[in-house]
Amino acid sequence: MAQLKPPLPEPLPLDPLPLVADWMADAAARIRNSTSMALATVDPDGRPTARMVICRGFDARAGWLVFYTDRDSDKGAALAAHPRAAVIFHWDVFERQIRIDGPVTHAPDADSDAYWATRPSDARVAASASEQSRPLVSRAALLTRVAEIGARAGEIPRPKRWGGYRIWAERVELWVGQPARVHDRARWIRMLTADGDGFAGGTWSATRLMP
């Protein structure tokens, strides 16, 4: 059984994002699928929904994390209607959890192109073939479409509908499991102001919370 981690620092750090980066690096070095995160959005009709996605980058200095998906998907429609999201990383083996929420913007096309180029060829084929969240006549129909695209010669370009989303950290909550469920928990909040295609963050305010 993994040893419990020490509680959060006392006093709390002024900026939580370097600690987030440390936790993510620690998890990446020791467990599989460490960057899996639950992504919560609100549909155009106001219905909350959640699904698992992969965090494909975290910039502690700028204050955002990024994931990539089909922007015509259900989550793409949700983010177009309500461009805010919340994510959770939970590593049970470490007794650690990170919650981040804030506004969402499109990642630059150059970033989406660069990440697309790193994907295995079969993943590019699958992303091109799948119109994510759309009704499907049969599994065989999808496999036929995958085979047709895979048989094409040359590189498979990034579909215009496929790209990245940046979630800008406006609130961060860190949780560390402790004996007898007297867990250690703290939240940081800051104001964000629009800055070009993204946001600039103000000073963080930190508060310990009851578990």
Backbone as ProteinMPNN parsed JSONL, in Angstrom:
{"seq_chain_A": "MAQLKPPLPEPLPLDPLPLVADWMADAAARIRNSTSMALATVDPDGRPTARMVICRGFDARAGWLVFYTDRDSDKGAALAAHPRAAVIFHWDVFERQIRIDGPVTHAPDADSDAYWATRPSDARVAASASEQSRPLVSRAALLTRVAEIGARAGEIPRPKRWGGYRIWAERVELWVGQPARVHDRARWIRMLTADGDGFAGGTWSATRLMP", "coords_chain_A": {"N_chain_A": [[0.853, -1.199, 0.0], [0.483, 2.244, -0.806], [2.334, 4.83, 0.764], [0.94, 7.356, 2.826], [0.772, 10.731, 1.782], [2.502, 13.659, 3.004], [0.771, 16.351, 4.7], [-0.671, 19.376, 3.242], [1.457, 22.269, 2.659], [2.38, 24.477, 5.353], [2.791, 27.786, 6.095], [0.175, 27.995, 3.528], [1.159, 27.884, 0.077], [1.622, 30.89, -1.849], [0.992, 30.795, -4.527], [-0.704, 28.261, -6.135], [-0.091, 26.799, -8.418], [2.61, 25.936, -9.092], [2.825, 23.822, -7.232], [0.791, 22.176, -8.126], [1.936, 21.455, -10.582], [4.133, 19.997, -9.638], [2.846, 17.821, -8.383], [1.598, 16.648, -10.602], [3.807, 15.901, -12.125], [4.982, 14.063, -10.391], [3.012, 12.068, -10.326], [3.021, 11.329, -13.043], [5.483, 10.121, -13.281], [5.174, 7.75, -11.996], [2.724, 6.346, -12.268], [0.346, 4.806, -14.53], [-1.558, 6.41, -17.101], [-1.725, 8.903, -15.85], [-2.505, 11.457, -16.511], [-5.184, 11.442, -17.002], [-8.349, 12.943, -16.698], [-11.393, 14.057, -15.207], [-13.761, 15.829, -16.952], [-15.996, 18.433, -16.631], [-18.836, 20.013, -17.95], [-21.405, 22.356, -19.033], [-24.305, 21.729, -20.748], [-25.893, 23.213, -23.709], [-28.6, 23.385, -22.979], [-28.5, 23.662, -20.277], [-27.919, 21.393, -18.815], [-25.767, 19.623, -16.684], [-22.812, 17.833, -17.53], [-20.382, 15.178, -17.615], [-17.188, 13.729, -18.448], [-14.399, 11.559, -19.198], [-11.237, 12.799, -20.116], [-8.022, 13.47, -21.625], [-5.408, 15.259, -20.227], [-3.278, 17.244, -22.034], [-1.251, 19.002, -21.673], [0.202, 21.363, -19.445], [0.584, 24.554, -18.266], [2.166, 26.085, -15.89], [3.049, 28.646, -15.42], [1.615, 30.387, -17.178], [-0.909, 29.585, -16.485], [-2.816, 27.677, -17.452], [-4.379, 24.619, -18.597], [-4.529, 22.048, -21.125], [-6.61, 20.264, -23.396], [-7.495, 18.054, -26.118], [-9.89, 17.639, -28.732], [-12.795, 16.7, -30.684], [-14.367, 19.439, -31.899], [-16.962, 19.598, -32.738], [-18.303, 17.876, -31.188], [-20.416, 16.687, -28.435], [-19.35, 17.849, -26.079], [-17.971, 19.934, -27.219], [-20.079, 21.493, -28.217], [-21.247, 22.161, -25.79], [-19.218, 23.743, -24.629], [-19.125, 25.813, -26.453], [-21.544, 27.054, -25.947], [-21.451, 27.589, -23.203], [-18.695, 28.729, -22.145], [-16.978, 27.609, -20.0], [-15.363, 25.422, -17.67], [-14.796, 22.561, -15.526], [-12.326, 20.528, -14.014], [-11.095, 17.397, -12.726], [-8.416, 15.744, -11.263], [-7.736, 12.656, -9.927], [-5.841, 10.712, -7.892], [-5.881, 7.877, -6.515], [-4.037, 6.088, -5.412], [-2.094, 7.744, -4.437], [-3.464, 9.245, -2.635], [-4.309, 11.797, -3.376], [-5.809, 14.716, -4.804], [-6.75, 16.96, -7.379], [-8.533, 19.827, -8.173], [-9.636, 21.965, -10.695], [-10.998, 24.891, -12.059], [-12.453, 27.175, -14.466], [-12.59, 29.759, -17.043], [-12.795, 28.94, -20.572], [-10.917, 28.721, -23.559], [-10.236, 28.47, -27.116], [-7.389, 26.584, -28.045], [-4.438, 27.858, -29.689], [-4.29, 27.539, -33.293], [-1.807, 26.722, -34.246], [-0.773, 25.292, -32.087], [-2.603, 23.17, -31.971], [-2.113, 21.993, -34.454], [0.549, 21.207, -34.081], [0.331, 19.353, -31.982], [-1.361, 17.467, -33.189], [0.382, 16.433, -35.122], [2.022, 14.847, -33.577], [0.549, 12.653, -32.905], [-0.084, 9.132, -33.131], [-0.34, 7.446, -36.323], [-2.627, 5.807, -36.605], [-4.302, 6.896, -34.681], [-4.764, 9.422, -35.741], [-6.154, 8.706, -38.037], [-8.458, 7.557, -36.868], [-9.538, 9.794, -35.516], [-10.132, 11.428, -37.679], [-12.015, 9.884, -38.972], [-14.133, 9.61, -37.189], [-17.01, 11.308, -36.399], [-17.451, 12.736, -33.736], [-19.766, 11.954, -31.177], [-21.957, 11.901, -32.866], [-24.892, 10.224, -34.192], [-24.663, 6.722, -35.01], [-24.957, 4.337, -37.529], [-24.111, 1.654, -37.484], [-21.588, -0.398, -35.904], [-20.003, -1.594, -37.829], [-20.184, 0.204, -39.952], [-18.679, 2.374, -39.034], [-16.139, 1.177, -38.842], [-15.672, 0.601, -41.498], [-15.467, 3.166, -42.552], [-13.173, 4.035, -41.17], [-11.3, 2.273, -42.291], [-11.343, 3.109, -44.959], [-10.335, 5.756, -44.841], [-7.865, 5.214, -43.729], [-6.627, 3.934, -45.823], [-5.917, 5.843, -47.609], [-3.436, 7.63, -49.406], [-0.492, 9.393, -48.272], [-0.089, 12.102, -45.851], [-2.43, 12.594, -43.189], [-4.429, 15.294, -42.841], [-5.095, 17.63, -40.141], [-8.425, 17.675, -39.116], [-10.681, 20.42, -39.555], [-12.531, 20.613, -37.592], [-11.387, 19.638, -35.337], [-9.499, 20.182, -32.444], [-7.716, 22.05, -29.844], [-8.557, 22.882, -26.407], [-8.122, 25.344, -23.984], [-8.151, 25.468, -20.503], [-8.45, 27.895, -18.161], [-6.996, 28.556, -15.124], [-8.936, 29.553, -12.578], [-9.971, 28.908, -10.153], [-8.521, 26.742, -7.809], [-8.309, 23.671, -6.186], [-6.812, 21.685, -3.757], [-6.323, 18.45, -2.428], [-5.477, 16.208, 0.123], [-5.333, 12.976, 1.251], [-5.821, 11.809, 4.583], [-5.25, 10.07, 7.75], [-8.089, 8.516, 9.397], [-9.925, 9.944, 7.969], [-9.568, 12.642, 8.301], [-8.989, 14.701, 6.329], [-6.737, 16.782, 4.391], [-7.258, 19.906, 2.999], [-7.473, 22.555, 0.663], [-8.205, 25.716, -0.879], [-7.666, 27.87, -3.64], [-8.279, 31.042, -5.03], [-8.625, 33.361, -7.699], [-8.842, 36.454, -9.555], [-9.518, 36.682, -13.011], [-8.588, 38.396, -15.957], [-9.433, 39.385, -19.252], [-7.034, 38.876, -21.785], [-5.697, 39.392, -24.672], [-5.942, 36.52, -26.595], [-6.449, 35.002, -24.406], [-6.235, 34.844, -20.856], [-5.223, 36.883, -18.089], [-3.931, 36.425, -14.875], [-4.801, 37.483, -11.56], [-3.79, 38.186, -8.156], [-3.542, 35.357, -6.046], [-5.878, 34.098, -3.637], [-5.788, 32.28, -0.727], [-7.283, 29.572, 1.11], [-7.743, 27.367, 3.783], [-9.818, 24.456, 4.018], [-12.51, 22.772, 5.636], [-12.534, 19.202, 5.758]], "CA_chain_A": [[0.0, 0.0, 0.0], [1.272, 3.464, -0.883], [2.404, 5.609, 1.994], [0.219, 8.613, 2.732], [1.593, 11.915, 1.571], [2.386, 14.669, 4.059], [-0.285, 17.332, 4.422], [-0.3, 20.566, 2.484], [2.398, 23.116, 3.403], [1.881, 25.499, 6.287], [1.567, 28.303, 5.48], [-0.107, 27.609, 2.157], [1.894, 28.69, -0.902], [0.876, 32.006, -2.425], [0.558, 30.366, -5.862], [-0.831, 26.803, -6.072], [0.19, 26.121, -9.678], [3.836, 25.123, -9.034], [2.556, 22.596, -6.498], [0.041, 21.35, -9.079], [2.909, 20.907, -11.528], [4.913, 18.971, -8.928], [1.996, 16.64, -8.204], [1.392, 16.021, -11.901], [5.072, 15.258, -12.497], [5.14, 12.914, -9.504], [2.096, 11.037, -10.801], [3.454, 10.876, -14.371], [6.679, 9.292, -13.138], [4.949, 6.516, -11.247], [1.509, 5.597, -12.575], [-0.16, 4.84, -15.895], [-2.72, 7.276, -17.331], [-1.748, 9.905, -14.782], [-3.086, 12.718, -16.979], [-6.631, 11.321, -17.187], [-9.079, 13.865, -15.827], [-12.828, 14.201, -15.435], [-14.091, 17.158, -17.455], [-17.407, 18.771, -16.46], [-19.315, 21.178, -18.695], [-22.851, 22.555, -18.982], [-24.868, 21.683, -22.09], [-26.651, 24.417, -24.08], [-29.89, 23.432, -22.283], [-28.268, 23.801, -18.847], [-27.692, 20.098, -18.173], [-24.352, 19.35, -16.441], [-22.322, 16.55, -18.018], [-18.974, 14.936, -17.327], [-16.574, 12.621, -19.153], [-12.957, 11.502, -19.009], [-10.378, 13.234, -21.21], [-6.606, 13.449, -21.286], [-4.697, 16.537, -20.196], [-2.144, 17.147, -22.943], [-0.278, 20.027, -21.369], [-0.105, 22.243, -18.317], [1.516, 25.674, -18.189], [1.999, 26.643, -14.554], [3.306, 30.093, -15.443], [0.486, 31.068, -17.821], [-2.101, 29.253, -15.713], [-3.829, 26.912, -18.173], [-4.137, 23.252, -19.045], [-5.122, 21.891, -22.449], [-6.993, 18.956, -23.92], [-7.844, 18.117, -27.533], [-11.094, 16.869, -29.016], [-13.619, 17.124, -31.812], [-15.133, 20.593, -31.432], [-18.369, 19.405, -33.083], [-18.841, 16.882, -30.267], [-21.304, 17.222, -27.403], [-18.628, 18.763, -25.187], [-17.688, 21.144, -27.984], [-21.301, 22.302, -28.213], [-21.405, 22.698, -24.44], [-18.247, 24.812, -24.409], [-19.51, 26.955, -27.287], [-22.663, 27.727, -25.284], [-21.02, 28.003, -21.866], [-17.239, 28.503, -22.209], [-16.339, 27.384, -18.708], [-15.269, 23.994, -17.396], [-14.132, 22.121, -14.305], [-11.665, 19.235, -14.174], [-10.596, 16.75, -11.517], [-7.455, 14.647, -11.277], [-7.792, 11.917, -8.659], [-4.883, 9.605, -7.847], [-6.211, 7.181, -5.27], [-2.851, 5.458, -4.855], [-1.33, 8.778, -3.74], [-4.36, 10.013, -1.759], [-4.237, 13.195, -3.813], [-6.806, 15.158, -5.774], [-6.665, 18.344, -7.852], [-9.7, 20.378, -8.871], [-9.365, 23.242, -11.354], [-12.073, 25.36, -12.937], [-12.288, 28.513, -14.991], [-13.037, 29.962, -18.415], [-12.184, 28.095, -21.596], [-10.686, 29.294, -24.882], [-9.602, 27.575, -28.07], [-5.936, 26.632, -28.165], [-4.039, 28.36, -31.007], [-4.231, 26.526, -34.345], [-0.441, 26.197, -34.328], [-0.635, 24.277, -31.043], [-3.383, 22.004, -32.382], [-1.37, 21.352, -35.549], [1.751, 20.574, -33.524], [-0.047, 18.151, -31.252], [-1.857, 16.508, -34.193], [1.526, 15.8, -35.775], [2.646, 13.877, -32.675], [-0.339, 11.511, -32.698], [0.158, 7.974, -34.006], [-1.129, 7.515, -37.547], [-3.948, 5.21, -36.432], [-5.117, 7.838, -33.916], [-5.189, 10.46, -36.684], [-7.195, 8.091, -38.866], [-9.677, 7.422, -36.067], [-10.112, 11.12, -35.274], [-10.686, 11.908, -38.945], [-13.174, 9.072, -39.347], [-15.219, 9.706, -36.217], [-17.684, 12.576, -36.115], [-17.713, 12.382, -32.342], [-21.086, 12.162, -30.567], [-23.035, 11.802, -33.84], [-25.477, 8.88, -34.265], [-23.937, 5.783, -35.852], [-25.84, 3.268, -37.998], [-23.6, 0.381, -36.981], [-20.138, -0.46, -35.682], [-19.375, -1.927, -39.111], [-20.102, 1.414, -40.767], [-17.539, 3.143, -38.562], [-14.907, 0.48, -39.207], [-15.492, 0.795, -42.942], [-14.979, 4.538, -42.741], [-11.793, 4.047, -40.691], [-10.486, 1.576, -43.287], [-11.255, 3.938, -46.169], [-9.425, 6.871, -44.589], [-6.544, 4.653, -43.51], [-6.053, 3.484, -47.092], [-5.507, 6.987, -48.421], [-1.996, 7.886, -49.437], [-0.04, 10.673, -47.758], [-0.411, 12.506, -44.49], [-3.827, 12.918, -42.906], [-4.428, 16.621, -42.219], [-5.98, 17.841, -38.99], [-9.748, 18.189, -39.49], [-10.948, 21.748, -39.013], [-13.39, 20.493, -36.416], [-10.614, 19.022, -34.261], [-8.512, 21.12, -31.903], [-7.518, 22.089, -28.407], [-9.205, 23.836, -25.509], [-7.385, 25.716, -22.779], [-8.914, 25.823, -19.31], [-7.643, 28.857, -17.411], [-7.218, 28.296, -13.697], [-9.512, 30.631, -11.778], [-10.036, 28.308, -8.819], [-7.764, 25.501, -7.666], [-8.462, 23.035, -4.883], [-5.93, 20.539, -3.543], [-6.808, 17.562, -1.366], [-4.554, 15.138, 0.502], [-5.952, 12.059, 2.193], [-5.171, 11.681, 5.886], [-5.88, 9.036, 8.567], [-9.388, 8.746, 10.04], [-10.669, 10.845, 7.083], [-9.331, 14.048, 8.635], [-8.215, 15.04, 5.146], [-6.214, 18.147, 4.278], [-7.925, 20.479, 1.829], [-7.317, 24.009, 0.556], [-8.689, 26.297, -2.136], [-7.103, 29.138, -4.081], [-9.153, 31.751, -5.97], [-8.081, 34.618, -8.219], [-9.59, 37.099, -10.629], [-8.916, 36.64, -14.335], [-8.996, 39.447, -16.88], [-9.15, 39.043, -20.642], [-5.725, 39.332, -22.236], [-5.519, 38.827, -25.993], [-6.775, 35.344, -26.809], [-6.537, 34.246, -23.173], [-6.513, 35.577, -19.633], [-4.139, 37.165, -17.152], [-4.414, 36.166, -13.533], [-4.437, 38.362, -10.465], [-3.199, 37.567, -6.973], [-4.322, 34.265, -5.482], [-6.321, 34.112, -2.24], [-5.774, 30.873, -0.292], [-8.069, 29.263, 2.309], [-7.915, 25.968, 4.137], [-11.212, 24.078, 4.098], [-12.861, 21.545, 6.343], [-12.584, 18.091, 4.816]], "C_chain_A": [[0.884, 1.243, 0.0], [1.227, 4.218, 0.44], [1.669, 6.93, 1.806], [1.186, 9.771, 2.588], [1.477, 12.862, 2.764], [1.309, 15.672, 3.705], [0.245, 18.514, 3.621], [0.611, 21.465, 3.322], [1.681, 24.097, 4.321], [2.972, 26.534, 6.487], [1.386, 27.812, 4.052], [0.706, 28.455, 1.191], [1.007, 29.783, -1.491], [0.287, 31.643, -3.779], [0.471, 28.843, -5.851], [-0.295, 26.082, -7.299], [1.539, 25.405, -9.711], [3.649, 23.813, -8.281], [1.733, 21.631, -7.359], [0.999, 20.684, -10.062], [3.74, 19.801, -10.884], [4.102, 17.687, -8.764], [1.807, 15.904, -9.524], [2.662, 15.292, -12.358], [5.309, 14.002, -11.674], [4.261, 11.759, -9.98], [2.561, 10.463, -12.138], [4.641, 9.928, -14.282], [6.369, 7.913, -12.583], [3.685, 5.74, -11.588], [1.092, 5.784, -14.029], [-1.386, 5.743, -15.967], [-2.845, 8.358, -16.261], [-2.424, 11.196, -15.198], [-4.572, 12.591, -17.324], [-7.346, 12.244, -16.207], [-10.55, 13.857, -16.204], [-13.104, 15.654, -15.812], [-15.596, 17.386, -17.337], [-17.733, 20.056, -17.208], [-20.819, 21.299, -18.478], [-23.371, 22.616, -20.41], [-25.626, 22.97, -22.414], [-27.991, 24.539, -23.356], [-29.748, 23.5, -20.769], [-28.006, 22.509, -18.106], [-26.196, 19.888, -17.932], [-23.997, 17.954, -16.948], [-20.834, 16.426, -17.699], [-18.497, 13.729, -18.122], [-15.068, 12.662, -18.887], [-12.246, 11.956, -20.286], [-8.936, 13.167, -20.719], [-6.042, 14.858, -21.301], [-3.43, 16.388, -21.032], [-1.127, 18.262, -22.737], [-0.743, 20.896, -20.223], [0.988, 23.296, -18.24], [1.295, 26.374, -16.849], [2.204, 28.149, -14.539], [2.125, 30.853, -16.038], [-0.829, 30.76, -17.114], [-3.181, 28.531, -16.488], [-3.386, 25.47, -18.357], [-4.921, 23.056, -20.336], [-5.516, 20.442, -22.7], [-7.461, 19.15, -25.358], [-9.033, 17.201, -27.806], [-11.721, 17.353, -30.31], [-14.514, 18.268, -31.324], [-16.597, 20.536, -31.84], [-19.033, 18.362, -32.188], [-19.807, 17.524, -29.277], [-20.572, 18.188, -26.48], [-18.23, 20.036, -25.912], [-18.885, 22.071, -28.031], [-21.531, 22.927, -26.85], [-20.471, 23.874, -24.21], [-18.516, 26.024, -25.285], [-20.621, 27.756, -26.618], [-22.256, 28.315, -23.943], [-19.513, 27.75, -21.764], [-16.537, 28.521, -20.851], [-16.32, 25.876, -18.464], [-14.611, 23.771, -16.049], [-13.515, 20.758, -14.578], [-11.211, 18.717, -12.807], [-9.571, 15.689, -11.904], [-7.567, 13.957, -9.92], [-6.856, 10.722, -8.755], [-5.057, 8.898, -6.51], [-4.97, 6.597, -4.603], [-1.994, 6.453, -4.072], [-2.155, 9.517, -2.699], [-4.251, 11.499, -2.076], [-5.323, 13.48, -4.844], [-6.579, 16.63, -6.095], [-7.965, 18.698, -8.544], [-9.319, 21.747, -9.425], [-10.595, 23.63, -12.153], [-11.821, 26.8, -13.349], [-12.787, 28.619, -16.417], [-12.218, 29.143, -19.407], [-12.047, 28.878, -22.896], [-10.148, 28.22, -25.808], [-8.082, 27.71, -27.956], [-5.586, 27.188, -29.542], [-3.963, 27.228, -32.031], [-2.839, 25.916, -34.453], [-0.204, 25.115, -33.287], [-1.387, 22.999, -31.427], [-2.684, 21.248, -33.51], [-0.163, 20.595, -35.004], [1.397, 19.303, -32.764], [-0.563, 17.073, -32.208], [-0.702, 15.738, -34.827], [2.204, 14.766, -34.895], [1.798, 12.625, -32.485], [0.032, 10.351, -33.609], [-0.77, 8.019, -35.22], [-2.515, 6.909, -37.371], [-4.875, 6.1, -35.616], [-5.603, 8.983, -34.802], [-6.29, 9.939, -37.603], [-8.513, 8.033, -38.101], [-10.347, 8.773, -35.835], [-10.73, 11.705, -36.535], [-11.971, 11.178, -39.306], [-14.374, 9.312, -38.446], [-15.741, 11.126, -36.096], [-18.268, 12.433, -34.71], [-19.088, 12.836, -31.876], [-22.239, 12.072, -31.561], [-23.604, 10.373, -33.849], [-24.743, 8.013, -35.288], [-24.874, 4.637, -36.226], [-25.417, 1.923, -37.428], [-22.108, 0.503, -36.726], [-19.403, -0.74, -36.989], [-19.215, -0.695, -39.992], [-18.916, 2.28, -40.344], [-16.234, 2.487, -38.988], [-14.626, 0.592, -40.7], [-14.929, 2.18, -43.228], [-13.523, 4.662, -42.287], [-10.874, 3.407, -41.726], [-10.303, 2.42, -44.545], [-10.269, 5.084, -45.978], [-8.01, 6.358, -44.399], [-5.851, 4.229, -44.789], [-5.587, 4.64, -47.982], [-4.003, 7.209, -48.331], [-1.689, 9.249, -48.84], [-0.483, 10.94, -46.333], [-1.891, 12.833, -44.357], [-3.866, 14.264, -42.203], [-5.371, 16.697, -41.031], [-7.324, 18.354, -39.475], [-9.991, 19.557, -38.857], [-11.772, 21.687, -37.735], [-12.632, 20.019, -35.183], [-9.569, 20.009, -33.756], [-8.508, 21.13, -30.389], [-8.374, 23.121, -27.698], [-8.276, 24.092, -24.325], [-8.36, 26.07, -21.667], [-8.014, 26.68, -18.447], [-7.995, 28.762, -15.929], [-7.673, 29.558, -12.974], [-9.677, 30.193, -10.326], [-9.281, 26.982, -8.851], [-8.015, 24.954, -6.274], [-7.562, 21.801, -4.823], [-6.395, 19.769, -2.314], [-5.78, 16.473, -1.129], [-5.24, 14.261, 1.533], [-5.135, 11.923, 3.467], [-5.896, 10.621, 6.716], [-7.198, 9.499, 9.19], [-10.242, 9.758, 9.269], [-10.595, 12.311, 7.522], [-8.432, 14.604, 7.526], [-7.767, 16.497, 5.174], [-6.69, 18.72, 2.953], [-7.746, 21.988, 1.84], [-7.767, 24.466, -0.821], [-8.008, 27.633, -2.375], [-8.038, 29.735, -5.129], [-8.45, 33.023, -6.422], [-9.014, 35.176, -9.281], [-8.805, 36.959, -11.93], [-9.455, 37.799, -15.17], [-8.586, 39.049, -18.285], [-7.83, 39.672, -21.071], [-5.429, 38.674, -23.579], [-6.483, 37.673, -26.217], [-6.938, 34.5, -25.547], [-6.867, 35.13, -21.991], [-5.218, 35.821, -18.862], [-4.703, 37.038, -15.748], [-3.943, 37.184, -12.52], [-3.823, 37.574, -9.32], [-4.12, 36.479, -6.421], [-4.693, 34.567, -4.012], [-6.489, 32.664, -1.791], [-6.56, 30.694, 1.007], [-8.042, 27.763, 2.562], [-9.412, 25.688, 4.332], [-11.376, 22.852, 4.988], [-12.931, 20.401, 5.349], [-13.994, 17.64, 4.509]], "O_chain_A": [[1.894, 1.303, 0.701], [0.211, 4.233, 1.134], [1.765, 7.552, 0.748], [2.263, 9.791, 3.183], [0.46, 12.863, 3.458], [0.967, 15.829, 2.533], [1.443, 18.63, 3.363], [0.551, 21.434, 4.551], [0.536, 24.484, 4.086], [4.024, 26.181, 7.021], [2.314, 27.283, 3.44], [0.925, 29.637, 1.454], [-0.206, 29.615, -1.614], [-0.788, 32.122, -4.142], [1.475, 28.183, -5.583], [-0.062, 24.875, -7.243], [1.621, 24.336, -10.315], [4.246, 22.8, -8.645], [1.951, 20.42, -7.326], [0.884, 19.49, -10.338], [4.019, 18.783, -11.517], [4.619, 16.592, -8.983], [1.851, 14.675, -9.562], [2.589, 14.195, -12.911], [5.782, 12.993, -12.195], [4.706, 10.613, -10.033], [2.504, 9.252, -12.347], [4.788, 9.032, -15.113], [7.193, 7.004, -12.679], [3.581, 4.568, -11.225], [1.435, 6.777, -14.67], [-2.158, 5.831, -15.012], [-3.949, 8.683, -15.824], [-2.875, 11.96, -14.344], [-5.16, 13.522, -17.876], [-6.988, 12.315, -15.031], [-10.908, 13.674, -17.368], [-12.734, 16.581, -15.092], [-16.384, 16.615, -17.885], [-17.013, 21.05, -17.117], [-21.433, 20.456, -17.825], [-22.934, 23.455, -21.197], [-25.966, 23.735, -21.512], [-28.477, 25.649, -23.136], [-30.741, 23.409, -20.048], [-27.881, 22.52, -16.881], [-25.417, 19.964, -18.882], [-24.781, 17.015, -16.813], [-20.128, 17.421, -17.536], [-19.273, 12.826, -18.434], [-14.535, 13.665, -18.413], [-12.606, 11.548, -21.39], [-8.668, 12.853, -19.559], [-6.187, 15.574, -22.292], [-2.607, 15.511, -20.772], [-0.23, 18.438, -23.562], [-1.939, 21.134, -20.053], [2.172, 22.972, -18.159], [0.356, 27.155, -16.692], [1.596, 28.851, -13.731], [1.681, 31.851, -15.471], [-1.756, 31.57, -17.137], [-4.363, 28.742, -16.219], [-2.201, 25.143, -18.286], [-5.863, 23.798, -20.617], [-4.833, 19.514, -22.267], [-7.783, 20.264, -25.771], [-9.171, 16.138, -27.201], [-11.238, 18.291, -30.943], [-15.333, 18.071, -30.426], [-17.402, 21.33, -31.353], [-20.191, 18.005, -32.402], [-19.997, 18.74, -29.275], [-21.113, 19.237, -26.131], [-18.155, 21.102, -25.301], [-18.743, 23.287, -27.901], [-21.955, 24.079, -26.751], [-20.883, 24.894, -23.656], [-18.176, 27.146, -24.908], [-20.646, 28.984, -26.703], [-22.673, 29.418, -23.591], [-19.098, 26.672, -21.34], [-15.64, 29.324, -20.595], [-17.16, 25.145, -18.989], [-13.958, 24.658, -15.5], [-14.097, 19.932, -15.281], [-10.979, 19.484, -11.873], [-9.827, 14.845, -12.763], [-7.498, 14.614, -8.88], [-7.046, 9.835, -9.587], [-4.454, 9.277, -5.506], [-4.857, 6.607, -3.378], [-1.261, 6.069, -3.161], [-1.614, 10.333, -1.953], [-4.119, 12.34, -1.186], [-5.702, 12.619, -5.638], [-6.261, 17.435, -5.22], [-8.443, 17.956, -9.402], [-8.753, 22.581, -8.718], [-11.174, 22.795, -12.848], [-11.091, 27.541, -12.692], [-13.352, 27.662, -16.946], [-11.101, 28.715, -19.116], [-12.957, 29.61, -23.286], [-9.662, 27.185, -25.353], [-7.558, 28.811, -27.792], [-6.361, 27.01, -30.482], [-3.616, 26.097, -31.69], [-2.705, 24.722, -34.724], [0.484, 24.131, -33.559], [-0.884, 21.891, -31.239], [-2.663, 20.017, -33.523], [0.111, 19.47, -35.423], [2.086, 18.29, -32.889], [-0.237, 15.897, -32.05], [-0.801, 14.53, -35.044], [2.897, 13.888, -35.408], [2.288, 11.63, -31.951], [0.425, 10.573, -34.754], [-1.867, 8.573, -35.143], [-3.486, 7.43, -37.92], [-6.09, 6.08, -35.817], [-6.725, 9.463, -34.637], [-7.245, 10.654, -37.907], [-9.559, 8.415, -38.625], [-11.567, 8.893, -35.941], [-11.742, 12.403, -36.466], [-12.896, 11.763, -39.869], [-15.516, 9.226, -38.9], [-15.0, 12.04, -35.732], [-19.427, 12.058, -34.534], [-19.514, 13.959, -32.148], [-23.397, 12.157, -31.152], [-22.885, 9.42, -33.551], [-24.262, 8.511, -36.306], [-25.508, 4.036, -35.359], [-26.246, 1.149, -36.95], [-21.445, 1.392, -37.26], [-18.324, -0.2, -37.235], [-18.217, -0.564, -40.702], [-18.227, 2.852, -41.189], [-15.32, 3.171, -39.449], [-13.47, 0.668, -41.114], [-14.024, 2.339, -44.048], [-12.724, 5.324, -42.951], [-9.797, 3.931, -42.012], [-9.219, 2.439, -45.128], [-9.454, 5.353, -46.861], [-7.055, 6.989, -44.852], [-4.623, 4.169, -44.842], [-4.93, 4.416, -48.999], [-3.391, 6.992, -47.285], [-2.52, 10.157, -48.89], [-1.154, 10.125, -45.7], [-2.523, 13.295, -45.308], [-3.383, 14.378, -41.077], [-6.324, 15.925, -40.928], [-7.376, 19.365, -40.175], [-9.547, 19.812, -37.738], [-11.719, 22.593, -36.903], [-13.193, 20.003, -34.088], [-8.837, 20.603, -34.548], [-9.191, 20.34, -29.738], [-8.847, 24.089, -28.293], [-7.719, 23.16, -23.744], [-9.278, 26.867, -21.86], [-6.935, 26.245, -18.044], [-9.16, 28.877, -15.546], [-6.903, 30.499, -12.784], [-9.541, 30.991, -9.398], [-9.395, 26.207, -9.8], [-7.942, 25.692, -5.291], [-7.56, 20.978, -5.738], [-6.801, 20.348, -1.306], [-5.267, 15.881, -2.079], [-5.681, 14.749, 2.573], [-3.905, 11.923, 3.431], [-7.047, 10.299, 6.419], [-7.4, 10.681, 9.469], [-11.162, 10.357, 9.826], [-11.451, 13.119, 7.162], [-7.268, 14.932, 7.758], [-8.336, 17.329, 5.881], [-6.541, 18.089, 1.907], [-7.851, 22.627, 2.887], [-7.719, 23.713, -1.794], [-7.799, 28.42, -1.452], [-8.529, 29.027, -6.008], [-7.768, 33.681, -5.637], [-9.859, 34.468, -9.83], [-7.582, 37.099, -11.947], [-10.637, 38.136, -15.092], [-7.53, 38.452, -18.491], [-7.544, 40.831, -20.769], [-4.965, 37.535, -23.627], [-7.694, 37.825, -26.051], [-7.5, 33.406, -25.602], [-7.675, 36.053, -22.098], [-4.253, 35.065, -18.975], [-5.815, 37.488, -15.468], [-2.824, 37.689, -12.606], [-3.39, 36.436, -9.497], [-5.334, 36.666, -6.342], [-3.935, 35.193, -3.27], [-7.243, 31.907, -2.401], [-6.514, 31.548, 1.892], [-8.291, 26.975, 1.651], [-10.169, 26.562, 4.754], [-10.486, 22.006, 5.075], [-13.346, 20.603, 4.207], [-14.187, 16.708, 3.727]]}, "name": "protein", "num_of_chains": 1, "seq": "MAQLKPPLPEPLPLDPLPLVADWMADAAARIRNSTSMALATVDPDGRPTARMVICRGFDARAGWLVFYTDRDSDKGAALAAHPRAAVIFHWDVFERQIRIDGPVTHAPDADSDAYWATRPSDARVAASASEQSRPLVSRAALLTRVAEIGARAGEIPRPKRWGGYRIWAERVELWVGQPARVHDRARWIRMLTADGDGFAGGTWSATRLMP"}
